Amino acid sequence: MDKFEHNYLPHPAAPHRWTRAEAERLLPPPGTHPRSAAVFQHGSLLLKLFAPRGHDPQQPHTRDEIYFVANGQGWFVNGAERYPFGTGDVLFVPAGVVHRFEDFSEDLVVWVALYGPEGGESAAGAGDAR
C-alpha cells in the first residue's frame, strides 16, 4: 500500500460502522493517483473508499475485489466486458483481471472491498449463493 493507504479511521469504541463523510475526509487531494483511502482492515479484508477524478489508472489487483457504487455513473471495464454502472450497483472483479472505470461522472465514489488470499479465492462453488 502506498502512503495514502495507511489512514484507517480511528474509532476504537465502534469499529463496525463508518460513514462516507468520515471516509471522504481521508481521501488525498484531487490529482493524486490512486485517489483512495484505506478505511478498515480485518483479517484479509481491506475496505477502502475510491474517488477517481478524470481517469482511473488502476492495474489488476492480486486479490478478489468488490466495488459498491456509492455515487456516480459511467462505464466499467472488467476483463473483456464493458458495461454501464450507476449509484447502488455492485461490481465484482476476480484477482488478476484488468479493470477500470471509464467515462465516469465527476462525482464517482465507490467503496472497495479487497479480500481473500493472494491470487484470489477458488471459483469452486461460484454462483451457489442462496
GULOGU-317846 format. One record per atom (N, C-alpha, C): residue in three letters; atom name; x, y, z. Coordinates in Angstrom, 2 decimals. Each point is the difference from the previous one (the first is absolute). Layout:
N
+------+------+---------+---------+---------+
| mimi | selo |      c1 |      c2 |      c3 |
+------+------+---------+---------+---------+
|  ala |   CA |       X |       Y |       Z |
...
+------+------+---------+---------+---------+
//
This chain:
130
+------+------+---------+---------+---------+
| mimi | selo |      c1 |      c2 |      c3 |
+------+------+---------+---------+---------+
|  met |    N |    0.84 |   -1.18 |    0.00 |
|  met |   CA |   -0.84 |    1.18 |    0.00 |
|  met |    C |    0.88 |    1.24 |    0.00 |
|  asp |    N |   -0.44 |    1.04 |   -0.70 |
|  asp |   CA |    0.81 |    1.22 |   -0.03 |
|  asp |    C |   -0.32 |    0.87 |    1.21 |
|  lys |    N |    0.65 |    1.15 |    0.07 |
|  lys |   CA |   -0.11 |    0.85 |    1.19 |
|  lys |    C |   -1.41 |    0.48 |    0.29 |
|  phe |    N |   -0.88 |    0.05 |   -0.99 |
|  phe |   CA |   -1.36 |    0.47 |    0.22 |
|  phe |    C |   -0.91 |   -1.12 |    0.49 |
|  glu |    N |    0.53 |   -1.20 |    0.14 |
|  glu |   CA |   -0.84 |   -1.11 |    0.39 |
|  glu |    C |    0.34 |   -0.52 |    1.39 |
|  his |    N |    0.54 |    0.85 |    0.83 |
|  his |   CA |    0.28 |   -0.35 |    1.39 |
|  his |    C |   -0.81 |    0.93 |    0.90 |
|  asn |    N |   -1.19 |    0.34 |   -0.44 |
|  asn |   CA |   -0.78 |    1.02 |    0.69 |
|  asn |    C |   -1.34 |   -0.57 |    0.47 |
|  tyr |    N |    0.04 |   -1.10 |    0.71 |
|  tyr |   CA |   -1.22 |   -0.61 |    0.51 |
|  tyr |    C |   -0.71 |    0.94 |    0.95 |
|  leu |    N |   -1.31 |   -0.07 |    0.00 |
|  leu |   CA |   -0.78 |    0.83 |    0.91 |
|  leu |    C |    0.23 |   -0.43 |    1.44 |
|  pro |    N |    0.42 |    0.90 |    0.86 |
|  pro |   CA |    0.17 |   -0.36 |    1.40 |
|  pro |    C |   -1.35 |    0.08 |    0.71 |
|  his |    N |   -0.50 |   -1.11 |    0.41 |
|  his |   CA |   -1.29 |   -0.01 |    0.69 |
|  his |    C |   -0.09 |   -1.27 |    0.83 |
|  pro |    N |    0.88 |   -0.12 |    1.00 |
|  pro |   CA |    0.08 |   -1.26 |    0.75 |
|  pro |    C |   -1.28 |   -0.35 |    0.75 |
|  ala |    N |   -0.82 |    0.97 |    0.34 |
|  ala |   CA |   -1.22 |   -0.29 |    0.76 |
|  ala |    C |   -1.08 |   -0.63 |   -0.87 |
|  ala |    N |    0.01 |    0.27 |   -1.30 |
|  ala |   CA |   -1.04 |   -0.53 |   -0.89 |
|  ala |    C |    0.61 |   -0.38 |   -1.34 |
|  pro |    N |    0.81 |   -1.08 |   -0.03 |
|  pro |   CA |    0.71 |   -0.34 |   -1.23 |
|  pro |    C |   -0.84 |   -0.75 |   -1.04 |
|  his |    N |   -1.29 |    0.12 |    0.06 |
|  his |   CA |   -0.85 |   -0.73 |   -0.93 |
|  his |    C |   -0.87 |    0.90 |   -0.85 |
|  arg |    N |    0.24 |    1.30 |   -0.01 |
|  arg |   CA |   -0.80 |    0.92 |   -0.80 |
|  arg |    C |    0.86 |    1.17 |   -0.44 |
|  trp |    N |   -0.12 |    0.34 |   -1.29 |
|  trp |   CA |    0.70 |    1.16 |   -0.55 |
|  trp |    C |   -0.95 |    0.71 |   -0.94 |
|  thr |    N |    0.04 |    1.30 |    0.00 |
|  thr |   CA |   -0.84 |    0.75 |   -0.93 |
|  thr |    C |    0.84 |    0.42 |   -1.20 |
|  arg |    N |   -0.69 |    0.24 |   -1.09 |
|  arg |   CA |    0.68 |    0.47 |   -1.20 |
|  arg |    C |    0.70 |    1.33 |    0.29 |
|  ala |    N |   -0.67 |    0.88 |    0.75 |
|  ala |   CA |    0.60 |    1.31 |    0.31 |
|  ala |    C |    1.31 |   -0.17 |    0.78 |
|  glu |    N |    0.03 |   -0.92 |    0.97 |
|  glu |   CA |    1.25 |   -0.25 |    0.75 |
|  glu |    C |    1.09 |   -0.50 |   -0.94 |
|  ala |    N |   -0.36 |   -0.95 |   -0.85 |
|  ala |   CA |    0.98 |   -0.58 |   -0.91 |
|  ala |    C |    0.49 |    1.02 |   -1.03 |
|  glu |    N |   -0.90 |    0.87 |   -0.47 |
|  glu |   CA |    0.41 |    1.00 |   -1.00 |
|  glu |    C |    1.02 |    0.97 |    0.57 |
|  arg |    N |   -0.04 |    0.25 |    1.30 |
|  arg |   CA |    0.98 |    0.90 |    0.61 |
|  arg |    C |    1.41 |   -0.60 |   -0.04 |
|  leu |    N |    0.10 |   -1.30 |   -0.20 |
|  leu |   CA |    1.31 |   -0.66 |   -0.09 |
|  leu |    C |    0.59 |    0.03 |   -1.40 |
|  leu |    N |   -0.83 |    0.33 |   -1.00 |
|  leu |   CA |    0.48 |   -0.04 |   -1.39 |
|  leu |    C |    1.10 |    1.03 |   -0.23 |
|  pro |    N |    1.01 |   -0.36 |   -0.76 |
|  pro |   CA |    1.01 |    0.98 |   -0.39 |
|  pro |    C |   -0.61 |    1.01 |   -0.97 |
|  pro |    N |    0.67 |    1.09 |   -0.26 |
|  pro |   CA |   -0.58 |    1.03 |   -0.87 |
|  pro |    C |   -0.19 |   -0.48 |   -1.44 |
|  pro |    N |   -0.96 |    0.63 |   -0.71 |
|  pro |   CA |   -0.16 |   -0.32 |   -1.42 |
|  pro |    C |    1.33 |    0.16 |   -0.73 |
|  gly |    N |    0.23 |   -0.85 |   -0.98 |
|  gly |   CA |    1.26 |    0.01 |   -0.74 |
|  gly |    C |    0.97 |   -1.05 |    0.52 |
|  thr |    N |   -0.28 |   -0.54 |    1.19 |
|  thr |   CA |    0.80 |   -1.07 |    0.57 |
|  thr |    C |   -0.48 |   -1.33 |   -0.57 |
|  his |    N |    0.94 |   -0.86 |   -0.38 |
|  his |   CA |   -0.39 |   -1.32 |   -0.55 |
|  his |    C |    0.75 |   -1.08 |    0.75 |
|  pro |    N |   -0.67 |   -0.99 |    0.54 |
|  pro |   CA |   -1.45 |   -0.14 |   -0.03 |
|  pro |    C |   -0.63 |    0.91 |    1.06 |
|  arg |    N |   -1.18 |    0.48 |   -0.29 |
|  arg |   CA |   -0.72 |    0.84 |    0.97 |
|  arg |    C |   -0.89 |   -0.91 |    0.84 |
|  ser |    N |    0.62 |   -0.66 |    0.96 |
|  ser |   CA |   -0.72 |   -0.94 |    0.85 |
|  ser |    C |    0.50 |    0.13 |    1.43 |
|  ala |    N |   -0.81 |   -0.52 |    0.91 |
|  ala |   CA |    0.36 |    0.02 |    1.41 |
|  ala |    C |   -0.39 |   -1.33 |    0.63 |
|  ala |    N |    0.92 |   -0.59 |    0.72 |
|  ala |   CA |   -0.31 |   -1.21 |    0.75 |
|  ala |    C |   -0.80 |    0.40 |    1.23 |
|  val |    N |   -1.11 |   -0.69 |    0.20 |
|  val |   CA |   -0.90 |    0.36 |    1.08 |
|  val |    C |    0.04 |   -1.02 |    1.14 |
|  phe |    N |    0.14 |   -1.29 |   -0.34 |
|  phe |   CA |   -0.09 |   -1.04 |    1.00 |
|  phe |    C |    0.71 |   -1.25 |   -0.50 |
|  gln |    N |    0.64 |   -0.70 |    0.91 |
|  gln |   CA |    0.59 |   -1.28 |   -0.35 |
|  gln |    C |   -0.30 |   -1.00 |    1.10 |
|  his |    N |   -0.39 |   -1.21 |   -0.41 |
|  his |   CA |   -0.28 |   -1.07 |    0.94 |
|  his |    C |    0.31 |   -1.31 |   -0.72 |
|  gly |    N |    0.95 |   -0.77 |    0.51 |
|  gly |   CA |    0.41 |   -1.21 |   -0.70 |
|  gly |    C |    0.42 |    0.34 |   -1.41 |
|  ser |    N |   -0.54 |   -0.71 |   -0.97 |
|  ser |   CA |    0.37 |    0.26 |   -1.39 |
|  ser |    C |   -0.79 |    1.15 |   -0.61 |
|  leu |    N |   -1.04 |    0.48 |    0.70 |
|  leu |   CA |   -0.86 |    1.06 |   -0.54 |
|  leu |    C |    0.66 |    1.37 |    0.13 |
|  leu |    N |    0.04 |    0.73 |   -1.10 |
|  leu |   CA |    0.43 |    1.39 |   -0.01 |
|  leu |    C |   -1.13 |    0.80 |   -0.62 |
|  leu |    N |   -0.57 |    0.94 |    0.76 |
|  leu |   CA |   -1.06 |    0.87 |   -0.50 |
|  leu |    C |    0.58 |    1.35 |   -0.31 |
|  lys |    N |   -0.26 |    0.48 |   -1.22 |
|  lys |   CA |    0.53 |    1.28 |   -0.44 |
|  lys |    C |   -1.12 |    0.84 |   -0.59 |
|  leu |    N |    0.23 |    1.30 |   -0.10 |
|  leu |   CA |   -0.85 |    0.89 |   -0.76 |
|  leu |    C |    0.83 |    0.48 |   -1.17 |
|  phe |    N |   -0.57 |   -0.03 |   -1.20 |
|  phe |   CA |    0.71 |    0.36 |   -1.23 |
|  phe |    C |   -0.82 |    1.06 |   -0.72 |
|  ala |    N |    0.64 |    1.10 |   -0.36 |
|  ala |   CA |   -0.69 |    1.10 |   -0.68 |
|  ala |    C |    0.90 |    0.58 |   -1.09 |
|  pro |    N |    0.15 |   -0.72 |   -1.11 |
|  pro |   CA |    0.87 |    0.50 |   -1.07 |
|  pro |    C |   -0.58 |    1.26 |   -0.63 |
|  arg |    N |    0.85 |    0.81 |   -0.54 |
|  arg |   CA |   -0.44 |    1.19 |   -0.72 |
|  arg |    C |    0.73 |    0.03 |   -1.34 |
|  gly |    N |   -0.77 |    0.15 |   -1.08 |
|  gly |   CA |    0.59 |    0.09 |   -1.33 |
|  gly |    C |    0.22 |   -1.33 |   -0.67 |
|  his |    N |    0.85 |   -0.82 |    0.59 |
|  his |   CA |    0.26 |   -1.33 |   -0.56 |
|  his |    C |    0.31 |   -0.97 |    1.15 |
|  asp |    N |   -0.07 |   -1.27 |   -0.30 |
|  asp |   CA |    0.24 |   -1.04 |    1.00 |
|  asp |    C |    1.24 |   -0.79 |   -0.42 |
|  pro |    N |    1.12 |    0.21 |    0.70 |
|  pro |   CA |    1.26 |   -0.64 |   -0.39 |
|  pro |    C |    0.24 |   -1.38 |    0.61 |
|  gln |    N |   -1.05 |   -0.69 |    0.40 |
|  gln |   CA |    0.17 |   -1.28 |    0.70 |
|  gln |    C |    0.73 |   -1.05 |   -0.83 |
|  gln |    N |    0.68 |   -0.85 |    0.73 |
|  gln |   CA |    0.62 |   -1.20 |   -0.55 |
|  gln |    C |   -0.69 |   -1.19 |    0.66 |
|  pro |    N |    0.10 |   -1.19 |   -0.56 |
|  pro |   CA |   -0.62 |   -1.17 |    0.63 |
|  pro |    C |    0.51 |   -0.18 |    1.44 |
|  his |    N |   -0.90 |   -0.44 |    0.87 |
|  his |   CA |    0.34 |   -0.23 |    1.41 |
|  his |    C |    0.29 |   -1.48 |    0.23 |
|  thr |    N |    0.69 |   -0.28 |    1.07 |
|  thr |   CA |    0.39 |   -1.38 |    0.29 |
|  thr |    C |   -1.04 |   -0.76 |    0.82 |
|  arg |    N |   -1.08 |    0.70 |    0.42 |
|  arg |   CA |   -1.07 |   -0.66 |    0.76 |
|  arg |    C |   -1.35 |    0.32 |   -0.63 |
|  asp |    N |   -1.01 |   -0.80 |    0.31 |
|  asp |   CA |   -1.35 |    0.26 |   -0.48 |
|  asp |    C |   -0.48 |    1.34 |    0.55 |
|  glu |    N |   -0.95 |    0.60 |   -0.73 |
|  glu |   CA |   -0.40 |    1.36 |    0.32 |
|  glu |    C |   -1.49 |    0.21 |   -0.32 |
|  ile |    N |   -0.68 |    0.71 |    0.89 |
|  ile |   CA |   -1.38 |    0.38 |   -0.25 |
|  ile |    C |   -0.10 |    1.51 |    0.13 |
|  tyr |    N |   -0.64 |    0.63 |   -0.98 |
|  tyr |   CA |   -0.27 |    1.44 |    0.05 |
|  tyr |    C |   -1.48 |    0.20 |    0.29 |
|  phe |    N |   -0.29 |    0.90 |    0.96 |
|  phe |   CA |   -1.36 |    0.42 |    0.30 |
|  phe |    C |   -0.08 |    1.46 |   -0.43 |
|  val |    N |   -0.76 |    0.29 |   -1.04 |
|  val |   CA |   -0.06 |    1.36 |   -0.55 |
|  val |    C |   -0.87 |    0.86 |    0.91 |
|  ala |    N |    0.63 |    0.92 |    0.73 |
|  ala |   CA |   -0.70 |    0.89 |    0.92 |
|  ala |    C |   -0.61 |    1.18 |   -0.75 |
|  asn |    N |    0.67 |    0.43 |   -1.05 |
|  asn |   CA |   -0.48 |    1.15 |   -0.76 |
|  asn |    C |    0.68 |    0.01 |   -1.36 |
|  gly |    N |   -0.74 |    0.44 |   -1.00 |
|  gly |   CA |    0.57 |    0.18 |   -1.33 |
|  gly |    C |   -0.47 |   -1.05 |   -0.99 |
|  gln |    N |    0.48 |    0.18 |   -1.22 |
|  gln |   CA |   -0.36 |   -0.90 |   -1.09 |
|  gln |    C |    1.09 |    0.05 |   -1.06 |
|  gly |    N |   -0.03 |   -0.98 |   -0.89 |
|  gly |   CA |    0.97 |   -0.06 |   -1.07 |
|  gly |    C |    0.04 |   -1.39 |   -0.59 |
|  trp |    N |    1.17 |   -0.39 |   -0.47 |
|  trp |   CA |    0.22 |   -1.32 |   -0.60 |
|  trp |    C |    1.09 |   -0.70 |    0.78 |
|  phe |    N |   -0.13 |   -1.33 |    0.11 |
|  phe |   CA |    0.98 |   -0.79 |    0.73 |
|  phe |    C |    0.55 |   -1.07 |   -0.92 |
|  val |    N |    1.33 |   -0.04 |   -0.11 |
|  val |   CA |    0.68 |   -1.05 |   -0.75 |
|  val |    C |    0.42 |   -1.06 |    0.99 |
|  asn |    N |   -0.41 |   -1.24 |   -0.28 |
|  asn |   CA |    0.28 |   -1.12 |    0.89 |
|  asn |    C |    0.44 |   -1.16 |   -0.89 |
|  gly |    N |    1.31 |   -0.13 |   -0.19 |
|  gly |   CA |    0.51 |   -1.00 |   -0.93 |
|  gly |    C |   -0.42 |    0.38 |   -1.42 |
|  ala |    N |   -0.64 |   -0.92 |   -0.70 |
|  ala |   CA |   -0.43 |    0.23 |   -1.39 |
|  ala |    C |   -1.35 |    0.71 |   -0.07 |
|  glu |    N |   -0.65 |    0.22 |    1.15 |
|  glu |   CA |   -1.32 |    0.63 |    0.00 |
|  glu |    C |    0.09 |    1.49 |    0.31 |
|  arg |    N |   -0.98 |    0.74 |   -0.54 |
|  arg |   CA |   -0.15 |    1.43 |    0.32 |
|  arg |    C |   -1.50 |    0.24 |    0.15 |
|  tyr |    N |   -0.42 |    0.54 |    1.16 |
|  tyr |   CA |   -1.42 |    0.19 |    0.23 |
|  tyr |    C |   -0.24 |    1.26 |    0.83 |
|  pro |    N |   -1.21 |    0.55 |   -0.09 |
|  pro |   CA |   -0.32 |    1.21 |    0.77 |
|  pro |    C |   -0.19 |   -0.34 |    1.47 |
|  phe |    N |    0.25 |    0.98 |    0.85 |
|  phe |   CA |   -0.25 |   -0.13 |    1.43 |
|  phe |    C |   -0.59 |    1.30 |    0.52 |
|  gly |    N |   -0.61 |   -0.07 |    1.17 |
|  gly |   CA |   -0.56 |    1.19 |    0.63 |
|  gly |    C |   -0.09 |   -0.17 |    1.50 |
|  thr |    N |   -0.42 |    1.05 |    0.67 |
|  thr |   CA |   -0.15 |    0.00 |    1.45 |
|  thr |    C |   -0.82 |   -1.20 |    0.45 |
|  gly |    N |    0.52 |   -0.69 |    0.99 |
|  gly |   CA |   -0.67 |   -1.17 |    0.56 |
|  gly |    C |    0.44 |   -1.32 |   -0.60 |
|  asp |    N |    0.74 |    0.02 |   -1.10 |
|  asp |   CA |    0.46 |   -1.24 |   -0.62 |
|  asp |    C |    1.16 |   -0.61 |    0.79 |
|  val |    N |    0.17 |   -1.30 |   -0.17 |
|  val |   CA |    1.10 |   -0.74 |    0.60 |
|  val |    C |    0.74 |   -0.71 |   -1.12 |
|  leu |    N |    1.33 |    0.11 |   -0.01 |
|  leu |   CA |    0.84 |   -0.55 |   -1.07 |
|  leu |    C |    1.05 |   -0.93 |    0.61 |
|  phe |    N |    0.13 |   -1.20 |   -0.55 |
|  phe |   CA |    1.01 |   -0.96 |    0.47 |
|  phe |    C |    1.10 |   -0.14 |   -1.02 |
|  val |    N |    1.25 |   -0.03 |    0.48 |
|  val |   CA |    1.17 |   -0.19 |   -0.85 |
|  val |    C |    0.87 |   -1.09 |    0.63 |
|  pro |    N |    0.21 |   -1.11 |   -0.70 |
|  pro |   CA |    0.91 |   -1.02 |    0.52 |
|  pro |    C |    1.45 |    0.50 |    0.00 |
|  ala |    N |    0.80 |   -0.54 |    0.88 |
|  ala |   CA |    1.41 |    0.35 |    0.07 |
|  ala |    C |    0.66 |   -0.15 |   -1.37 |
|  gly |    N |    0.87 |    0.95 |   -0.34 |
|  gly |   CA |    0.79 |   -0.08 |   -1.22 |
|  gly |    C |   -0.69 |    0.47 |   -1.27 |
|  val |    N |   -1.27 |    0.40 |    0.08 |
|  val |   CA |   -0.74 |    0.40 |   -1.20 |
|  val |    C |    0.17 |    1.51 |   -0.23 |
|  val |    N |    0.29 |    0.37 |   -1.24 |
|  val |   CA |    0.11 |    1.40 |   -0.38 |
|  val |    C |   -1.38 |    0.64 |    0.16 |
|  his |    N |   -0.06 |    1.14 |    0.68 |
|  his |   CA |   -1.27 |    0.69 |    0.19 |
|  his |    C |    0.26 |    1.49 |    0.22 |
|  arg |    N |   -1.04 |    0.79 |   -0.28 |
|  arg |   CA |    0.10 |    1.46 |    0.22 |
|  arg |    C |   -1.37 |    0.62 |   -0.24 |
|  phe |    N |   -0.15 |    1.18 |    0.55 |
|  phe |   CA |   -1.19 |    0.82 |   -0.25 |
|  phe |    C |    0.33 |    0.91 |   -1.17 |
|  glu |    N |   -0.96 |    0.16 |   -0.92 |
|  glu |   CA |    0.18 |    0.86 |   -1.17 |
|  glu |    C |   -1.20 |    0.93 |   -0.15 |
|  asp |    N |    0.24 |    1.16 |   -0.61 |
|  asp |   CA |   -1.07 |    0.95 |   -0.31 |
|  asp |    C |   -0.94 |    0.18 |    1.19 |
|  phe |    N |    0.58 |    0.18 |    1.18 |
|  phe |   CA |   -0.80 |    0.09 |    1.22 |
|  phe |    C |   -0.24 |    1.45 |    0.40 |
|  ser |    N |   -1.05 |    0.19 |    0.78 |
|  ser |   CA |   -0.37 |    1.34 |    0.47 |
|  ser |    C |    1.03 |    0.48 |    1.02 |
|  glu |    N |    0.09 |    1.31 |    0.13 |
|  glu |   CA |    0.98 |    0.61 |    0.90 |
|  glu |    C |   -0.33 |   -0.21 |    1.47 |
|  asp |    N |   -1.17 |   -0.55 |    0.29 |
|  asp |   CA |   -0.38 |   -0.23 |    1.39 |
|  asp |    C |    0.13 |   -1.48 |    0.39 |
|  leu |    N |    0.75 |   -0.78 |   -0.78 |
|  leu |   CA |    0.13 |   -1.43 |    0.28 |
|  leu |    C |    0.68 |   -0.24 |    1.34 |
|  val |    N |   -0.67 |   -0.82 |    0.82 |
|  val |   CA |    0.53 |   -0.45 |    1.28 |
|  val |    C |   -0.40 |   -1.46 |    0.15 |
|  val |    N |    0.97 |   -0.87 |    0.26 |
|  val |   CA |   -0.30 |   -1.42 |    0.20 |
|  val |    C |    0.69 |   -0.51 |    1.25 |
|  trp |    N |   -0.73 |   -0.85 |    0.74 |
|  trp |   CA |    0.62 |   -0.78 |    1.06 |
|  trp |    C |    0.65 |   -1.21 |   -0.68 |
|  val |    N |    1.18 |   -0.37 |    0.44 |
|  val |   CA |    0.72 |   -1.13 |   -0.58 |
|  val |    C |    0.33 |   -0.99 |    1.12 |
|  ala |    N |   -0.34 |   -1.26 |   -0.21 |
|  ala |   CA |    0.36 |   -1.05 |    0.94 |
|  ala |    C |    0.94 |   -0.97 |   -0.70 |
|  leu |    N |    1.25 |   -0.04 |    0.43 |
|  leu |   CA |    0.96 |   -0.99 |   -0.48 |
|  leu |    C |    0.08 |   -1.07 |    1.07 |
|  tyr |    N |    0.01 |   -1.25 |   -0.42 |
|  tyr |   CA |   -0.05 |   -1.08 |    0.98 |
|  tyr |    C |    0.59 |   -1.28 |   -0.55 |
|  gly |    N |    0.22 |   -0.94 |    0.89 |
|  gly |   CA |    0.47 |   -1.32 |   -0.38 |
|  gly |    C |    1.49 |   -0.07 |   -0.19 |
|  pro |    N |    0.47 |   -1.17 |   -0.41 |
|  pro |   CA |    1.43 |   -0.22 |   -0.16 |
|  pro |    C |    0.55 |    0.66 |   -1.26 |
|  glu |    N |    1.31 |    0.18 |   -0.02 |
|  glu |   CA |    0.67 |    0.46 |   -1.22 |
|  glu |    C |   -0.37 |   -0.96 |   -1.12 |
|  gly |    N |   -0.33 |    0.51 |   -1.15 |
|  gly |   CA |   -0.40 |   -0.84 |   -1.13 |
|  gly |    C |   -1.49 |   -0.25 |   -0.05 |
|  gly |    N |   -0.73 |    0.41 |    1.03 |
|  gly |   CA |   -1.46 |   -0.14 |    0.00 |
|  gly |    C |   -0.47 |   -1.32 |    0.57 |
|  glu |    N |   -1.28 |   -0.04 |    0.28 |
|  glu |   CA |   -0.61 |   -1.22 |    0.51 |
|  glu |    C |   -0.32 |   -0.92 |   -1.15 |
|  ser |    N |   -0.17 |   -1.26 |    0.29 |
|  ser |   CA |   -0.36 |   -1.00 |   -0.99 |
|  ser |    C |   -1.38 |    0.30 |   -0.56 |
|  ala |    N |   -0.19 |   -0.26 |   -1.27 |
|  ala |   CA |   -1.30 |    0.21 |   -0.63 |
|  ala |    C |   -0.95 |   -1.17 |    0.32 |
|  ala |    N |    0.48 |   -1.02 |    0.70 |
|  ala |   CA |   -0.86 |   -1.13 |    0.36 |
|  ala |    C |   -1.19 |    0.50 |    0.80 |
|  gly |    N |   -1.17 |   -0.39 |   -0.39 |
|  gly |   CA |   -1.19 |    0.44 |    0.70 |
|  gly |    C |   -0.51 |    1.35 |   -0.46 |
|  ala |    N |    0.63 |    0.60 |   -1.01 |
|  ala |   CA |   -0.46 |    1.29 |   -0.49 |
|  ala |    C |   -1.44 |   -0.09 |   -0.45 |
|  gly |    N |   -0.76 |    1.00 |    0.36 |
|  gly |   CA |   -1.40 |    0.05 |   -0.40 |
|  gly |    C |   -0.91 |   -0.80 |    0.92 |
|  asp |    N |    0.54 |   -0.54 |    1.09 |
|  asp |   CA |   -0.81 |   -0.81 |    0.91 |
|  asp |    C |   -0.64 |    0.80 |    1.12 |
|  ala |    N |    0.10 |    1.33 |   -0.03 |
|  ala |   CA |   -0.60 |    0.79 |    1.07 |
|  ala |    C |   -1.51 |   -0.19 |    0.00 |
|  arg |    N |   -0.52 |   -0.40 |    1.15 |
|  arg |   CA |   -1.45 |   -0.24 |    0.10 |
|  arg |    C |   -0.52 |    0.59 |    1.27 |
+------+------+---------+---------+---------+
//
